[in-house]
């Protein structure tokens, strides 16, 4: 069925309204004002009508979840573009951690938002926690003497990677990459990678 010009304009208008609400939510999350913000505050910041909010979201939690999901998706795309040619699971895990520590260099606002919202990752959202856990499991499974049968190892390693964003919030920007590179060593040692291989992986140059 062909879309009429009117339907097309309406669809674009709805997309713009939803995008404005999501951007407003991201701004509030970044500034730390999300917790106390009312729906009226959000719609005023987005410059949309109060009643429009409920055409797109059930409540504030629904909106903030969408705002975080969008940022997490951008982070995932950014990371995937750097790992596209990397097949080795251990190398992918290593680079994932090291690049995460440098995310703020390309996307400072998105990095700040993710850093400030670690509960989103720990809540099990697939866009972050799921992919991190998958990277850890794949890396462990690639080892000759795998410790993948120990669920606590996967949980501990996944939590350690999540911490690179949380801990970075307290550090100057220049120190975040150093933190990520140090974390690589700890995570690889945790999952049983030999020391010589850890050195090679954690010190390889980044393009």
N, C-alpha and C positions, 0 to 999 in steps of 0.2 A: 504494500500500500504506500502510495506517495505521500510524503509529508507536505502539508500546505505551508505557504509562507507564514501564516499566522501561527500555526503550530510550531514552526521552527523558531519564530521569535519568542514564543512563550517558553519553549524549552531552554533557549539561551538565557532568557531572563531568570528562570528558575536556577539554572546553573550558576549564574552570577550571584544570586541571592544566597545560595548555599555556600558558595566559595567565600562570600563576605563574612558569613557567620563563622566559618571555619577559621578564617584569618583572624577574626576578632578573638576567638577562643585561643588560638596559638599565641597571640599577643599577650593575653591575660596569663596564660601558663608561663610564658617566658618571664613576665614581670613579677610573677609570684602572687598575683591578685585573683587568680581563678577561684580559690576556695570561697571567697566572700562575695564574688560577683553575682549579681542577680541577673535574671533573664532580661530584664529591662536594661540593665547596664550593657549587656552583651549586644542587644539589638541596637542600642544607641551607638555603640562603638562601631558596629557593622553598618550603620546608617540604613537599617531596614525596619519595617514596621514590626511592632511587638507581636501581632498576631501571626506574622509570617514564620516566626520561629517554629511553631508547632506543625507547620507544613513539611518540615524537614527533619525535626528531631523530637523525640518524646520528652526529653528533659535535659538538664545541664550535663549530666553524666554521659548521656548519649552523644552530645555535641563534643565534649572534651575527648571522648574515646575516638571519635572520628578525626578530630584535630591531631591527636597523637598518632593515629594509624597512618594518616597522610604523611606526616614527618618521617615516621619509621619507614614508610615505603620509599621515600626519597633517599633516605640513608641506605636502604637495601639496594636500590638501583645504583647509587654512587659506588657502593662497595663492589657490587657485581661487575661493574664496568672495569674495575681494577683486577678482578680475579678471573676474568673471562678465559684467559689462556692458561690458567693454573689448574692442573689436574690432580696433583699429589695432595691427598687429604691433610697431611701434616703441614705442608707448605701453605695450603689454603687457610688452615686454622691460624698459623703464625701470622700470615699477612693480614688476615681479618682483624686480629687484635692490634697489630701495629698500625694499620690504616685507620682503625677506629680512633686511636689516640691522636690522629692527625685530621680527623673529620672537621674540626673547627676551622682549619685553615681555608677550606673551600666553602663551608657553610656554617659560619659562626652562630647565626640565630638558631638554626636547626639543632646544632650541637648543644647550645645552651638549653634548649627545650628538652632534649633527650636527657641531658645530664641532670636536669632538675626534676625529672619524672621517672626515677628508677622504679617506682611502684608499678608503673605500666609494664615494665619488662618482667618484673617478678610476678605479675598477675597472670602470666602465661599467654600473653598475646602472641599469635603466631608470627607476626611480622618481625618480631625481635627475638623473644625467648625461644621460639620454635626453631628458627634458623641457627641460633647460637648452639642450641643443644644438638642439632643435626650435625653441625661442624665438629663438635666435640666427639660425638659417637663415631663419625666417619674416621676421624683421626685415630681414635683408640683402636678401632677395628683394623686399621692398616698396619698396626704394630705386630711384629713376629710373635711376641708373647703378650697377647691382648689382656687388658684388665677390664674389658667391657662388661664382664659378668657382675661387676661390683657397681650397683646403681649409685652408691654414695660417691664414687669417683666422678661419674658423669655430673651429678648434682653439684659437687664441690667445684669442678672445673668450670661449669656453666656459671655458677655464682661468681667465681673469680673474674671471669670475663665481663660480667655485668658490672663488676666493681670498677672497671677502668673508666666507665662513664661517671659513676657516682663519685669516685675519689677525685676525678679531674675537676670537679666543681670547686674544690678547695685550692687548686693549684694555678699558678700563672700559666698563660697559654703556652709559653715556650717549654714548660715542664711536662706537659701532657704527653708528648711523644716519648719522652724519657720514661715516664710511668708505663706507657704501653709496652715499650721494648723490655722493660724489667718484668712486666707481668707475663710476657711470652715465656721467659725462662721458668718462672714458677709453675705456669700451667703445663708446659711440656714435661717438666720434671714430675709433676703430680700424676700425669697419665702414663709415665714410665718410659719416656724417650731417653736414650743414652746421652750422656753429657756431651760427647763429641758432636753428635748430631744437633743437640740443642744450640751449641755455639754457632754451628754453620747456619742454622735456620734463623737464629735471632740477630745475627750480625750481617746477613745478606743485604746488599744495597737495595734501596727502593727506587723504582723508576720515577 
